[in-house]
Amino acid sequence: MAFLLAPLALSLAAGAAAQTLPRSANDNAALQALIQGPARPAIQGQRMQIDWSNAEGLTQALDEAGIWPEGKTYALVALGRTFTANAPFVAAGVAPVTPLFLTARNAGTSSDVVGVLTSAIVSADKGTAFGGNLIARTDIGVRDPKLVGLELDVMPAAGVAAASGSGGLFINAFNSPVPGPAIQTGGVGGGTFNNGIVFYNIAGAGLAAGAGTTMASLVATPPDARFTTDAIALSSGHGVRLGRSRLSGDEAGLKVQTVGGSDLMALDARGNLSVAGSLIQRKGAPASPTAPCALGEQRWDENFEYRCIAPNRWKRTALENW
């Protein structure tokens, strides 16, 4: 029986009959073949069931069941390695070390070469499938750890221009609508992130709608959302362009300007409002002199102009021909 993890093939052997995988002359420790079992049943939240593993992988993976206390965990194959400051073959520095490394090279094929390809399938009603689940965690009592859930690097060689269609992360929904979000981030069990998404060195827009895209809105907040400062916070001098207009704010107030910089509307820090065009008031007379109103509210009809001089108190002046 064999499992192929291209381009690395791992042979499975039973018990003491396990064979050592080939190693280079520079290896300081032998690679162990996968051994079968022990086929001990899983214990919920305590021990994982593993069918095949290397010796160190078995010891480590059994205890990983504690990550999922709500159910029993199982692995067909488990690989593991503990890395210490004195481990053989590990050089100083920040180069990565890993129990499994895969590499794939396109040397002329027209196919898409994929370094890692997984497929998780639901074949029963109400089943769940995760295409991948990456966890970076610590043991209890560890100080100042650096944890990164996932890093994606796109690295054309120096002088090589990436072709159209290249990118960092593509998330696609096929065949039918998916009710959940394309990306969801947040805290669980009291955990929080300092920021949701932070952009660095982006040549174009940090957040952009694709050409021809139809969506309800680019940014939306539910009624029960709460913000400790503002839903959108822009630093002084930064603005929002609205078609041919631009909304900007600074210490002096708020302005709506043409893209060229001319003021269309300005609200200063004292609350004074000025407009370049006409200020159009609401048409329609109050129902009575004591109709509900806020101080300064104005209305008009064909015969009178009305002004609220105090809460729920209106006065009016007649309009005359001239």
Sequence and secondary structure as in RCSB ss.txt:
>XXXX:A:sequence
MAFLLAPLALSLAAGAAAQTLPRSANDNAALQALIQGPARPAIQGQRMQIDWSNAEGLTQALDEAGIWPEGKTYA
LVALGRTFTANAPFVAAGVAPVTPLFLTARNAGTSSDVVGVLTSAIVSADKGTAFGGNLIARTDIGVRDPKLVGL
ELDVMPAAGVAAASGSGGLFINAFNSPVPGPAIQTGGVGGGTFNNGIVFYNIAGAGLAAGAGTTMASLVATPPDA
RFTTDAIALSSGHGVRLGRSRLSGDEAGLKVQTVGGSDLMALDARGNLSVAGSLIQRKGAPASPTAPCALGEQRW
DENFEYRCIAPNRWKRTALENW
>XXXX:A:secstr
 EEEETTEEEEEE GGG       TT SS    EEE      BTTTB EEEEE HHHHHHHHHGGGG TTS  EE
EEE      TT TT  SSS    S       SS SS   S        STT    S        TT  S    S 
       TT    TT  S      SS  SS SS    STT   S S    S SS SS   TT   S SS   TT 
  SS SS   TT EEEETTEEEEEETTEEEEEETTS EEEEEETTS EEESS    EES  SSTTS   TT EEE
 SSEEEEEEETTEEEEEE    
